[in-house]
Amino acid sequence: GKVLVLVAATCAVLSKAHLSAGLVGFSVSAALQMTQTLQWAVRSWTDLESSIVSVERMKDYDRTPKEAPWRLPTCAAQSSWPHSGEIEFRNFGLRYHP
């Protein structure tokens, strides 16, 4: 896009004797608008690509084998476990590394 604006401006400067100021302004303005259009197209393309990647991830997650159920009948904990929300440290010590 910047090269397009540069070419339009260079052509306008080189042929200033044959062109009117309005035509030069229009050509540079059109080149700038083309740059904005190219930026919009690139942004739209990257948005589309990221959306497609998210669909691919969802398909992969759907094909992933399911995990074990939340409650296993062979390893069921007591219904009253845990009894309280306390953590007790016994014979616990900390020190800096030598």
Secondary structure, 3 states (H helix, E strand, C coil): CHHHHHHHHHHHHHCCCCCCHHHHHHHHHHHHHHHHHHHHHHHHHHHHHHHHHHHHHHHHHHHCCCCCCCCCHHHCCCCCCCCCCCCCCCCCCCCCCC
